[in-house]
Amino acid sequence: MKKIHLIETLPDGLRTVQGHLADLGGKCAVFSSVNDALKAGDSGDLVILLAHRNLEYFKKDMDFLIRSNSFSRIPLIVCLPFRLSEVKAAEEIVRDITAFELPVNKLSFLSTVARYLKVPPRRVLQIVITIQSESNNLKYTGTSIDFSETGVAFKSNADFPVGHTIAVNFVNPSTRKRLFLKAKVVRRTDIRHDRTAFYGVMFIDLAAADSAELKGFVTGGR
C-alpha cells in the first residue's frame, strides 16, 4: 500500500485534504511539523506539506525537506494558504514544485496525487447510471460508487455474472454530455439483505473521444 506523509504545520485545510486523500485509499501518516516527519525515518512515497502562513517558517520547512537525504528523493506537493500564495517570495520557493492553493480543487489535487503514487486516479461520486445487458434490451438503474479512467464501481439490483458484457451510460455533470460505454463485469459482491450487488466493471473498446471525455470527468479536466 502506498504511504503518504502529510505535514500540517498549521491546521488550515487539514481535515479537507485528509478527506480527499481517503478517496484514494492510501495510508496517510500525519505529522505536526517537518521535524517530526524527519524523525519518523520512513519517508513514504509522497510528501504533502500544508505550508505555514509565516513566510520565514515556510522557507525553513522547505529548506529542511530539500536538504534531507530521504525526503529530497520523493515527490513533494505543497499546499499554500491563500495569503501566502499571493506572496512573490513564496511563488519563487515553489516555482519548480507542484503547489496548490488552499482550499485545493479536489479532482485536480487527487489526479496529481494519483500520478505521483502511480495509481489510477478515481473520482468518488454517487450518480444514477443506466446499465443494459449485451444479450437483451432490458435496462437497469444503478448508483455509482466511484469512477476511474478504466472502469466504474456501482450498486444495482441487476443480475449480471462476472465476465458478462454490458453497456453503461451516464451524464457527465460538468459537460452535460451523456456517455455510452461498453464494459465487462470483473467483480461482483452480493448483498443478501436487500437483494442487490456491488459491481466492478472494466471499460472495453473505448473510442478516442469517449476516453478523452472520461479522463476529463475523472480528473476534473472538464
Secondary structure, 3 states (H helix, E strand, C coil): CCEEEEEECCCCCHHHHHHHHHCCCCEEEEECCHHHHHHCCCCCCEEEEECCCCHHHHHHHHHHHHHCCCHHHCCEEEEECHHHHCCHHHHHHCCCCEEEECCCCHHHHHHHHHHHHCCCCEEECCCEEEEEECCCCCEEEEEEEEEECCEEEEEECCCCCCCCEEEEEEECCCCCCEEEEEEEEEEEEEECCCCEEEEEEEECCCCHHHHHHHHHHHHCCC
